[in-house]
Amino acid sequence: MKKDNYKWIALSCTTIGALLSVMSGGTLIVALPNIMKELKADMGTVTWILMGYMLVLTILVPSIGRIADMFGRKKLYVSGFALFTAASLLCAWSNTGMQLLVYRLIQGVGGALMVANSTAIVADAFPKNELGKALGINTMFISIGSVIGPILGGFLVSIGWRNIFYLNIPIGIIGTLWAALRLKETNCYIEKQKFDWLGTISFTVGMFSLLMALTIGSFSGWFNFKVMVLFAVAAVLMSAFVKIENSIEQPMLDMRLLKTKVLAFAYASNFFNGVARGAVTFLMIFYLQGIKGVDPITAGIFLTPFAISMFIVSPISGYLSDKYDSRLLSSVGLLISAAGLLGLMCIEVKTSIFELMVWMFIMGIGSGLFFSPNTNSIMGAVPVNKRGIAAGVRTMLMNAGSVLSIAVSMAVIGSSVSPEAMQGLFLGTQVGSQGIAVGSFIGGLRMAFTISFGFSILAAVLSYMRGPAPKWNACENVA
């Protein structure tokens, strides 16, 4: 029997990791212009410094989740924390853009080890009737990190961009030691399990090809030969992956998880929510710098209402999801997000900052109402020994949706912004509308927000279509 206070210790360990990861990403965005100048890096390298971390995270979390289900979560989580911390030190010591890119990819591996296990660790520690509350608190601290990141980044950059990575080190050391000393393996693990190498390799290469195609296509065009080849490779390998997983006894991804109605629709709504909101902050930074003429740090501050409302609502929605129907809370949250996007669809050159902040605040309320209950629904619908892969798939779909969202948005607005202005706005080196066809740019923004609105409505419908949670036998592979 677990001691009652262990659940809060487990939550504190995962919360430190989540806070560090989100805060680190926020500080890095603000520092990119300085990094580009000092390391004499080109646009492509700097873009991948930002995007590479997300791609590595998206690709690795499902397979890491499966390994955790087989052998335990603590060792993987602690090693991920340590690797993230060590990679931060290497990032701070980088002398070239390519070095920084390589170390950021290593940091992404550490992040994947943490992210793939954190939700499952919380689900293992808390009883089912308190899981939503715990996930809500975790999301609340993620919101804090997203608010602090850009502001703290602006301060640290003023005394040297390397400090954004040095800051990670004391936090990382404390987090690693705290997790190593206090986390426990709380579950039974089935012995003599086989790892699905063939399925894992086909999935990893296939997902990598898909995400690369989406990323390159958004910059170089969808009919670029490399992009078309990558899409073809992705289609072949992902088809092979599905066939492999359905034909072996111990697959990396138990396809029954996707065939279970509550999980299938919860995952689908998670993915389409990623598509709907993944590029919103990205697009608003472009608008605020290019049209309103504010600097990157001020633009980041103007977007904090989104995170503030998430901070307020997430623990409340998590608590409510322990007592009431998660699908209703999640679906209403997505509809509220859609209402915020509906307001952004009417964006104009003269739209006031206050009005934009109101719409972002509404979107934050919706997101806070969606995330904790939806995650609670997913983690409560799987057996103990499949929580790692369930959490990994959730993270993968959310990140894949965000990558797709950014890719589509880049394609939509790319025709109205010159390559030089796109680079300047992306890196924060341009403030003002020089190089932007303002009318076309506003039209592109409206189109992008309209697409996001449509996906948010689709996510809400799919969220409501989930059924009752399945019943699984404890510590077994079968329902």
NORZI-V349792 format. One record per residue. PSI is psi in degrees with one decimal (none if undefined). NEAR is the number of other ideal C-beta (glycine too) atoms within 8 Angstrom. Layout:
psi=(PSI | PSI)
near=(NEAR | NEAR)
This chain:
psi=(127.7 | 142.6 | 146.0 | -32.0 | -11.5 | -35.0 | -35.6 | -31.4 | -45.5 | -42.6 | -38.8 | -38.8 | -47.2 | -31.4 | -40.4 | -42.7 | -44.9 | -43.4 | -43.5 | -45.6 | -47.1 | -43.4 | -39.4 | -40.9 | -40.4 | -40.6 | -33.6 | -40.4 | -43.8 | -30.9 | -10.9 | -43.3 | -43.0 | -39.3 | -43.2 | -41.2 | -49.1 | -39.2 | -1.5 | 44.6 | 149.1 | 172.1 | -40.9 | -44.4 | -44.3 | -37.3 | -42.2 | -25.6 | -36.3 | -46.2 | -28.1 | -40.0 | -46.8 | -39.2 | -45.6 | -44.2 | -46.9 | -40.6 | -38.9 | -25.5 | -36.6 | -46.2 | -37.6 | -39.1 | -39.9 | -43.4 | -40.5 | -38.1 | -29.5 | -42.1 | -6.6 | 154.4 | -31.1 | -50.2 | -41.6 | -42.6 | -46.8 | -42.4 | -34.1 | -42.6 | -45.1 | -41.6 | -41.9 | -42.3 | -46.1 | -40.9 | -32.0 | -40.8 | -42.5 | -39.6 | -42.1 | -27.6 | 1.6 | 140.1 | -11.8 | 161.2 | -37.7 | -38.3 | -46.2 | -39.6 | -47.4 | -43.3 | -31.3 | -36.1 | -39.9 | -41.1 | -36.3 | -36.6 | -44.7 | -42.9 | -39.7 | -40.3 | -36.6 | -51.1 | -39.4 | -22.5 | -20.8 | -48.0 | -40.0 | -37.5 | -42.8 | -43.0 | -34.2 | -35.7 | -32.1 | 142.1 | 155.9 | -33.1 | 0.9 | 2.5 | -41.6 | -42.2 | -44.7 | -44.3 | -34.0 | -40.9 | -41.0 | -45.2 | -34.0 | -43.7 | -30.6 | -39.8 | -40.7 | -44.2 | -39.0 | -25.8 | -46.1 | -38.2 | -61.6 | -37.9 | -47.2 | -37.5 | -41.2 | -39.8 | -46.1 | -37.5 | -33.1 | -20.5 | 6.2 | 123.9 | -25.6 | -21.6 | -23.2 | -29.1 | -36.1 | -33.4 | -32.2 | -26.7 | -52.8 | -38.3 | -41.9 | -39.9 | -46.0 | -46.1 | -41.3 | -47.9 | -41.8 | -44.9 | -40.9 | -38.1 | -30.2 | -23.9 | 151.9 | 154.0 | 114.5 | -4.2 | 163.0 | 144.0 | 132.8 | 130.0 | 160.9 | 39.9 | 148.7 | 137.9 | 135.1 | 83.2 | -43.1 | -45.2 | -41.0 | -44.5 | -44.7 | -39.2 | -47.7 | -47.5 | -40.1 | -45.8 | -39.7 | -44.0 | -41.4 | -48.6 | -36.3 | -42.3 | -43.2 | -41.9 | -49.6 | -39.8 | -33.6 | -24.5 | -38.1 | -7.4 | 146.1 | -17.5 | 14.2 | 139.1 | -44.2 | -40.8 | -43.7 | -39.2 | -43.5 | -40.7 | -41.0 | -44.5 | -43.4 | -44.0 | -43.8 | -48.5 | -37.2 | -33.4 | -42.4 | -37.7 | -46.4 | -42.2 | -42.5 | -46.8 | -29.0 | -6.7 | -6.8 | 159.5 | -37.8 | 78.6 | 160.5 | -45.5 | 109.3 | 109.2 | -14.8 | -23.4 | -35.4 | -18.5 | -14.8 | 126.7 | -48.0 | -38.8 | -42.7 | -45.3 | -31.9 | -41.9 | -43.9 | -43.4 | -33.7 | -44.0 | -49.9 | -26.4 | -38.9 | -42.2 | -39.0 | -41.2 | -4.2 | -35.0 | 0.9 | -50.8 | -42.0 | -48.8 | -38.7 | -33.1 | -44.0 | -47.6 | -47.4 | -39.5 | -42.7 | -35.3 | -44.8 | -16.8 | 30.9 | 158.0 | 164.6 | -40.1 | -43.3 | -39.2 | -42.3 | -39.9 | -39.1 | -21.6 | -0.9 | -23.1 | -32.8 | -50.1 | -35.4 | -43.9 | -34.1 | -41.3 | -39.7 | -43.8 | -34.2 | -50.4 | -31.6 | -46.6 | -36.6 | -43.7 | -43.5 | -33.5 | -18.4 | -18.6 | -28.0 | 177.3 | 118.5 | -35.2 | -33.7 | -45.5 | -46.5 | -44.4 | -42.3 | -40.6 | -42.9 | -35.0 | -36.5 | -40.6 | -40.7 | -35.7 | -41.0 | -40.6 | -33.7 | -40.0 | -40.7 | -21.9 | -20.5 | 15.6 | 139.8 | 173.2 | -37.2 | 3.6 | 132.5 | 152.0 | -39.3 | -44.4 | -42.3 | -39.5 | -34.3 | -46.3 | -38.4 | -37.5 | -43.3 | -42.8 | -39.4 | -38.9 | -46.8 | -44.0 | -41.2 | -33.3 | -23.2 | -49.4 | -55.1 | -49.2 | -38.6 | -42.2 | -39.0 | -42.3 | -42.3 | -50.7 | -25.1 | -8.9 | 6.6 | 153.9 | 162.0 | -43.1 | 9.8 | 13.4 | -33.5 | -50.8 | -34.7 | -44.6 | -37.7 | -43.3 | -40.0 | -48.2 | -42.2 | -46.8 | -38.7 | -47.1 | -39.2 | -39.0 | -39.9 | -41.9 | -45.0 | -40.8 | -46.6 | -40.4 | -46.2 | -42.6 | -41.0 | -40.5 | -38.4 | -45.3 | -11.3 | -32.6 | -14.8 | 1.7 | 130.3 | 153.8 | -37.9 | -43.1 | -37.9 | -45.5 | -44.5 | -42.7 | -38.6 | -38.2 | -6.6 | 12.9 | -13.0 | 130.9 | 117.0 | 173.3 | 13.1 | 129.6 | 6.8 | 127.9 | 94.3 | -45.8 | -45.9 | -37.0 | -45.6 | -40.2 | -40.0 | -40.5 | -45.5 | -42.5 | -43.8 | -42.2 | -31.4 | -42.8 | -43.7 | -40.9 | -45.6 | -43.0 | -32.1 | -40.3 | -43.8 | -43.2 | -39.7 | -42.9 | -46.4 | -37.6 | -40.5 | -19.5 | -5.8 | 153.0 | -164.7 | 153.3 | 141.0 | 161.4 | 125.6 | 149.5 | 137.4 | 136.5 | 28.6 | 162.0 | -5.7 | 152.3 | none)
near=(2 | 8 | 5 | 5 | 6 | 11 | 13 | 7 | 11 | 16 | 14 | 9 | 15 | 15 | 11 | 13 | 16 | 15 | 12 | 14 | 13 | 12 | 13 | 13 | 10 | 16 | 15 | 12 | 14 | 15 | 13 | 13 | 10 | 9 | 14 | 14 | 7 | 7 | 11 | 7 | 12 | 6 | 9 | 6 | 11 | 14 | 10 | 9 | 15 | 11 | 10 | 12 | 13 | 12 | 14 | 13 | 14 | 14 | 12 | 13 | 17 | 14 | 12 | 15 | 17 | 16 | 11 | 14 | 12 | 9 | 7 | 9 | 13 | 11 | 8 | 15 | 18 | 12 | 9 | 16 | 16 | 11 | 13 | 17 | 15 | 9 | 14 | 15 | 11 | 11 | 12 | 11 | 7 | 11 | 5 | 9 | 15 | 8 | 10 | 14 | 12 | 8 | 12 | 13 | 11 | 11 | 14 | 15 | 13 | 16 | 14 | 15 | 16 | 16 | 14 | 18 | 17 | 14 | 16 | 17 | 15 | 15 | 12 | 12 | 13 | 13 | 6 | 6 | 5 | 10 | 15 | 16 | 12 | 14 | 16 | 16 | 13 | 15 | 15 | 12 | 11 | 11 | 15 | 11 | 15 | 11 | 12 | 10 | 17 | 15 | 11 | 12 | 16 | 12 | 8 | 14 | 13 | 5 | 6 | 6 | 10 | 8 | 11 | 14 | 12 | 10 | 11 | 12 | 12 | 6 | 10 | 14 | 9 | 9 | 14 | 12 | 8 | 11 | 15 | 8 | 6 | 9 | 14 | 8 | 8 | 7 | 9 | 6 | 11 | 9 | 4 | 4 | 8 | 6 | 9 | 13 | 6 | 8 | 14 | 12 | 8 | 13 | 15 | 11 | 10 | 15 | 14 | 10 | 13 | 13 | 13 | 10 | 12 | 11 | 12 | 12 | 13 | 12 | 8 | 7 | 6 | 6 | 5 | 10 | 5 | 8 | 14 | 9 | 8 | 13 | 11 | 8 | 11 | 13 | 8 | 9 | 13 | 13 | 8 | 10 | 12 | 9 | 8 | 13 | 14 | 7 | 5 | 9 | 4 | 7 | 12 | 12 | 13 | 9 | 10 | 7 | 13 | 9 | 6 | 10 | 8 | 13 | 14 | 11 | 13 | 15 | 13 | 10 | 18 | 15 | 13 | 14 | 17 | 16 | 13 | 17 | 13 | 13 | 13 | 12 | 8 | 10 | 13 | 13 | 13 | 13 | 11 | 14 | 17 | 16 | 12 | 8 | 8 | 9 | 8 | 13 | 11 | 9 | 13 | 16 | 9 | 12 | 13 | 9 | 11 | 13 | 13 | 12 | 14 | 16 | 12 | 9 | 12 | 16 | 12 | 10 | 18 | 18 | 11 | 11 | 15 | 11 | 5 | 7 | 5 | 13 | 11 | 9 | 15 | 16 | 13 | 9 | 17 | 18 | 12 | 13 | 17 | 14 | 10 | 16 | 17 | 9 | 11 | 12 | 10 | 8 | 11 | 6 | 6 | 4 | 8 | 6 | 8 | 6 | 9 | 13 | 10 | 10 | 12 | 13 | 13 | 14 | 16 | 17 | 15 | 16 | 14 | 19 | 13 | 17 | 13 | 16 | 18 | 14 | 11 | 15 | 16 | 15 | 15 | 11 | 12 | 11 | 12 | 9 | 12 | 12 | 15 | 16 | 15 | 16 | 18 | 15 | 14 | 13 | 14 | 13 | 12 | 12 | 13 | 14 | 16 | 13 | 16 | 12 | 15 | 12 | 12 | 13 | 13 | 10 | 10 | 11 | 14 | 10 | 7 | 11 | 15 | 7 | 6 | 7 | 13 | 10 | 10 | 11 | 13 | 9 | 11 | 13 | 7 | 11 | 7 | 7 | 8 | 6 | 9 | 12 | 7 | 9 | 7 | 9 | 14 | 12 | 9 | 12 | 14 | 11 | 9 | 14 | 14 | 9 | 10 | 15 | 13 | 8 | 12 | 17 | 11 | 9 | 16 | 13 | 9 | 12 | 16 | 9 | 8 | 14 | 6 | 4 | 7 | 8 | 4 | 9 | 7 | 6 | 9 | 8 | 7 | 4 | 7)
